[in-house]
């Protein structure tokens, strides 16, 4: 059964979509069959891949019945990674889209039709805890919270944790916090380090951290994940490899009954 992971943040500008895209790539490169679904009305995944706003069919088209599930899924050149773009959505119809997605059984039923060939479904959501994010949390197994190391983000973390707990208690008891991910970290700034120290008091903070770096802007300009850029392998792409490994281990800890036991024969070095 595919597991669903929502990537959510109360505050905008935390690098949430950058995390979603590059994490999906890293997981696929580790052998996972991943579906990255763009629920954000702004269509951040498509924009990050340098696609025009109305270029890709996807979720919005599927919900209106103008495409089939097969037509809504976009296969990538990376084996194991598929995309469900936001689709063609008139900005004037965003409210209708959000309300429809929040309708009982709509998102769950839609994903049920799309995810059968995948191990893991990543749901990229808009900033905040509005209808779309609530809909995603209500159908997910895990939630990952990117956190920008600044004071305003620190204040917002408790808000989204409160929403996660509310959804878990009242709507979706299987929902579990996979971790809080420090993102856009600037270790050269004492204020950022101070906030990073404070966030540890919340618990659930991951060991992995994503730094602020110009390479993300370069990758976005070229419409590529960071690991697809030419040249030497960068530390930033390596960080997503480490993040993917850490999250897989965390999922195994939270769902030990589904953990795959890896065995190896005894070997001699000399």
Secondary structure as UniProt FT lines:
FT   STRAND          3..7
FT   HELIX           16..29
FT   TURN            30..31
FT   STRAND          34..38
FT   TURN            41..42
FT   HELIX           44..48
FT   TURN            49..50
FT   TURN            53..55
FT   HELIX           59..64
FT   HELIX           69..72
FT   STRAND          73..75
FT   TURN            79..80
FT   STRAND          81..84
FT   HELIX           91..93
FT   HELIX           94..102
FT   TURN            104..105
FT   HELIX           106..114
FT   TURN            116..117
FT   STRAND          120..124
FT   HELIX           131..138
FT   STRAND          142..148
FT   HELIX           151..170
FT   TURN            173..174
FT   STRAND          176..185
FT   TURN            187..188
FT   HELIX           190..199
FT   HELIX           200..202
FT   STRAND          205..211
FT   HELIX           214..222
FT   HELIX           226..228
FT   HELIX           235..254
FT   HELIX           256..258
//
